[in-house]
Every structure is written in structure tokens, then in C-alpha cells.
């Protein structure tokens, strides 16, 4: 039992030297090609159309 524990501890010590965490020399680049397409459809109700047509000075074309 003590031999297993000693072996596991030794393995942990040896494996600890193999793992290193280091910041990269160059900055990390993330290229995102995003295409945003938005289609806006406005439908005016009949009363709104009548208001616009009856007041052309307020809503120039």
C-alpha cells in the first residue's frame, strides 16, 4: 500500500515538470467574416397613408 502511494507521488512530481503554461509570443488573431444583412419592410396602414397624402408639406417626398 505504501509502495503505491510512493509511486503515485513520484509520478505526480515527474509529470509536474512536463506541464508548462506560457503566454504566446504573438497575439492571438481571430478573423470573423460576418455579413449582416437586414431587410426592413415598412407597411403603412391606410390612415397613415391618408395623413401623409393630406399633409405633403410635413412629409416631403
Residue frames as a rotation matrix with the C-alpha (Angstrom) as fourth column:
UNK 1
0.567 0.824 0.000 0.00
0.824 -0.567 0.000 0.00
0.000 0.000 -1.000 0.00
UNK 2
0.513 -0.464 -0.722 2.80
0.089 -0.808 0.583 2.43
-0.854 -0.363 -0.373 0.90
UNK 3
-0.539 -0.743 0.396 4.58
0.441 0.151 0.885 1.47
-0.717 0.651 0.247 -2.33
UNK 4
-0.029 0.628 0.778 1.56
0.990 -0.092 0.111 2.52
0.141 0.773 -0.619 -4.41
UNK 5
0.851 0.368 -0.375 1.30
0.456 -0.872 0.178 5.86
-0.261 -0.322 -0.910 -2.63
UNK 6
0.097 -0.910 -0.402 5.02
0.059 -0.398 0.915 6.48
-0.994 -0.112 0.015 -3.10
UNK 7
-0.571 -0.272 0.774 4.76
0.720 0.287 0.632 5.56
-0.394 0.918 0.032 -6.79
UNK 8
0.392 0.799 0.456 1.80
0.904 -0.426 -0.031 7.90
0.169 0.424 -0.890 -7.32
UNK 9
0.769 -0.162 -0.618 3.61
0.185 -0.870 0.458 10.75
-0.612 -0.466 -0.639 -5.58
UNK 10
-0.316 -0.948 0.026 6.72
0.213 -0.045 0.976 10.19
-0.924 0.314 0.216 -7.70
UNK 11
-0.332 0.283 0.900 4.61
0.941 0.164 0.296 10.11
-0.064 0.945 -0.321 -10.87
UNK 12
0.754 0.655 -0.054 2.96
0.655 -0.756 -0.012 13.40
-0.049 -0.026 -0.998 -9.91
UNK 13
0.426 -0.675 -0.602 6.34
0.024 -0.657 0.753 15.03
-0.905 -0.335 -0.264 -9.31
UNK 14
-0.593 -0.680 0.430 7.72
0.414 0.201 0.888 13.85
-0.690 0.705 0.162 -12.64
UNK 15
-0.081 0.656 0.751 4.58
0.990 -0.032 0.135 14.83
0.112 0.754 -0.647 -14.56
UNK 16
0.687 0.352 -0.636 4.58
0.520 -0.849 0.092 18.26
-0.507 -0.394 -0.767 -12.94
UNK 17
-0.183 -0.853 -0.488 7.79
0.018 -0.499 0.866 19.16
-0.983 0.150 0.107 -14.72
UNK 18
-0.688 -0.066 0.723 6.31
0.667 0.334 0.666 18.28
-0.285 0.940 -0.186 -18.11
UNK 19
0.291 0.894 0.341 3.42
0.943 -0.328 0.056 20.73
0.162 0.305 -0.939 -17.96
UNK 20
-0.733 -0.479 -0.483 4.13
0.538 -0.843 0.018 24.39
-0.415 -0.246 0.876 -18.62
UNK 21
0.481 0.856 0.187 1.69
0.853 -0.408 -0.326 27.23
-0.203 0.317 -0.927 -19.15
UNK 22
-0.554 -0.748 -0.366 3.14
0.540 -0.657 0.526 30.08
-0.634 0.094 0.768 -21.15
UNK 23
0.430 0.668 -0.607 1.65
-0.048 -0.655 -0.754 33.09
-0.901 0.354 -0.250 -22.92
UNK 24
0.543 -0.218 0.811 2.11
0.816 0.362 -0.450 33.04
-0.195 0.906 0.375 -26.70
UNK 25
-0.501 -0.826 -0.259 4.77
0.672 -0.559 0.485 35.26
-0.545 0.069 0.835 -28.28
UNK 26
-0.926 0.254 0.279 2.35
0.073 -0.605 0.793 36.67
0.370 0.754 0.542 -30.87
UNK 27
-0.576 0.799 0.174 -1.14
-0.647 -0.315 -0.694 37.98
-0.500 -0.513 0.698 -30.15
UNK 28
-0.600 0.472 0.647 -3.98
0.514 0.846 -0.141 35.62
-0.614 0.248 -0.750 -30.90
UNK 29
-0.827 0.334 -0.453 -5.84
-0.546 -0.669 0.504 36.62
-0.135 0.664 0.736 -34.07
UNK 30
-0.406 0.793 0.455 -9.49
0.495 0.609 -0.620 35.83
-0.768 -0.027 -0.639 -34.52
UNK 31
-0.963 0.089 -0.253 -10.77
-0.260 -0.536 0.803 36.55
-0.065 0.840 0.539 -38.01
UNK 32
-0.330 0.926 0.186 -14.51
0.462 0.330 -0.824 36.91
-0.824 -0.186 -0.536 -38.17
UNK 33
-0.988 0.153 0.011 -16.12
-0.055 -0.421 0.905 37.41
0.143 0.894 0.424 -41.53
UNK 34
-0.473 0.868 -0.155 -19.60
0.570 0.168 -0.804 38.46
-0.672 -0.468 -0.574 -40.57
UNK 35
-0.886 0.311 0.344 -22.14
0.161 -0.489 0.857 39.52
0.435 0.815 0.383 -43.13
UNK 36
-0.576 0.730 -0.367 -25.04
0.402 -0.137 -0.905 41.39
-0.712 -0.669 -0.214 -41.63
UNK 37
-0.892 0.399 0.213 -27.95
0.076 -0.332 0.940 41.86
0.446 0.855 0.266 -43.95
UNK 38
-0.617 0.724 -0.308 -31.10
0.420 -0.028 -0.907 43.38
-0.666 -0.689 -0.287 -42.68
UNK 39
-0.754 0.487 0.442 -34.20
0.348 -0.274 0.896 44.00
0.557 0.829 0.037 -44.68
UNK 40
-0.758 0.522 -0.390 -36.69
0.192 -0.393 -0.899 46.42
-0.623 -0.757 0.198 -43.26
UNK 41
-0.647 0.658 0.385 -40.18
0.512 0.000 0.859 46.41
0.565 0.753 -0.337 -44.66
UNK 42
-0.861 0.399 -0.316 -42.47
0.016 -0.600 -0.800 49.18
-0.509 -0.694 0.510 -43.57
UNK 43
-0.563 0.769 0.303 -46.14
0.655 0.191 0.732 48.85
0.505 0.610 -0.611 -44.29
UNK 44
-0.963 0.254 0.084 -48.24
-0.263 -0.837 -0.480 51.85
-0.052 -0.485 0.873 -43.58
UNK 45
-0.445 0.890 0.100 -51.82
0.710 0.419 -0.566 51.49
-0.546 -0.181 -0.818 -42.60
UNK 46
-0.066 0.518 0.853 -54.46
0.916 -0.308 0.258 53.22
0.396 0.798 -0.454 -44.65
UNK 47
0.870 0.440 -0.221 -54.94
0.493 -0.779 0.388 56.06
-0.001 -0.446 -0.895 -42.12
UNK 48
0.190 -0.881 -0.434 -51.19
0.321 -0.362 0.875 56.78
-0.928 -0.305 0.214 -42.04
UNK 49
-0.560 -0.345 0.753 -51.07
0.804 -0.008 0.594 56.91
-0.199 0.939 0.282 -45.84
UNK 50
0.382 0.784 0.490 -54.04
0.815 -0.535 0.222 59.29
0.436 0.314 -0.843 -45.85
UNK 51
0.771 -0.148 -0.620 -52.29
0.375 -0.681 0.629 61.51
-0.515 -0.717 -0.469 -43.28
UNK 52
-0.295 -0.955 -0.009 -49.12
0.465 -0.152 0.872 61.67
-0.834 0.253 0.489 -45.39
UNK 53
-0.469 0.160 0.869 -51.03
0.869 -0.091 0.486 62.42
0.156 0.983 -0.096 -48.58
UNK 54
0.602 0.780 0.174 -53.15
0.720 -0.623 0.306 65.12
0.347 -0.059 -0.936 -46.95
UNK 55
0.882 -0.365 -0.298 -50.06
-0.088 -0.749 0.657 66.89
-0.463 -0.553 -0.692 -45.46
UNK 56
0.726 -0.627 0.282 -47.38
0.602 0.382 -0.701 66.92
0.332 0.679 0.655 -48.17
UNK 57
0.474 -0.572 0.670 -45.60
-0.386 -0.818 -0.426 69.87
0.791 -0.057 -0.609 -46.52
UNK 58
0.555 -0.236 0.798 -44.91
-0.789 0.153 0.594 67.76
-0.262 -0.960 -0.101 -43.43
UNK 59
0.295 -0.392 0.872 -43.76
0.117 0.920 0.374 64.70
-0.948 -0.008 0.317 -45.38
UNK 60
0.339 -0.196 -0.920 -41.78
-0.858 -0.465 -0.217 65.80
-0.385 0.863 -0.326 -48.44
UNK 61
0.916 0.046 0.398 -41.07
0.101 0.934 -0.341 63.12
-0.388 0.353 0.851 -50.99
